[in-house]
Amino acid sequence: MESMSISRRDRKIGRDETSGGGWEIIYSGFILILLCFFVMMCAFSTVEVTRMEKFVRSFTHSIDVLKGGFGFQTKGDLSDGSSDFRADQKRLGPIFEKLVNIENTFGLEDDISISFSSEGLVMRLSDTSLFGLGVAEISPKARPLLDKIADVLAEAPHEVRIEGHADNLPIHTRGFPSNWELSTARAVNVLRYVIASGKCDPKKLSAAGFGEFRPIYPNDSPDHRTKNRRVEFVFSYK
């Protein structure tokens, strides 16, 4: 009897030792670690997609806009890959292509840049490609270029704003007491020229001068000041 009771007690102790809750704790911890791992992977994946979209948008010429490419952002914040934003850019794709052809035809890659901003398609021309130093009269060498741009403006259904910009060096002449007057006069003269061509509808064109207050580079070197002196054609998304 005594040996039988000892045997039963041994079996009971064995069952208690093997049926404890330790393995459940270890298993639950393992599942929790796996869950955290997959959550982190999903988060990193989302971050990388956003980064890639912004990286692609930073190029103007490396990706064809007609295939979904984006240009370098210069104004405002880019939409995070919204379908409306990309659709707006694709609608402006044919105009983008024509402006690039003009840039290549005249060999002005250093004086012209074409990109997308939050406002629309922007064609930026250096002041040296259009004007002499400190003047607002369009130079004779710039007329063939503006004639080609006028052809594109005539075909585009979009509203286009012509902007004049200056660097921060002060100007004080009889005709231009400040950079406000100089930048505005340059924009208006370009506007008048393309309207005088008889190709463009004046109702969809406007002009504005911004002086030195919308630089694209810090005015800390002659090269940067040269780039800030510019005229822009902004094709609105509307």
Secondary structure, 3 states (H helix, E strand, C coil): CHHHHHHHHHHHHHHHHHCCCHHHHHHHHHHHHHHHHHHHHHHHHHHHHHHHHHHHHCCCCCCCHHHCCCCCCCCCCCCCCCHHHHHHHHHCHHHHHHHHHHHHHHCCCCCEEEEECCCEEEEEEEHHHCECCCCCCECHHHHHHHHHHHHHHHHCCCCEEEEEECCCCCCCCCCCCCHHHHHHHHHHHHHHHHHHCCCCCHHHEEEEECCCCCCCCCCCCHHHHHHHCEEEEEEECC
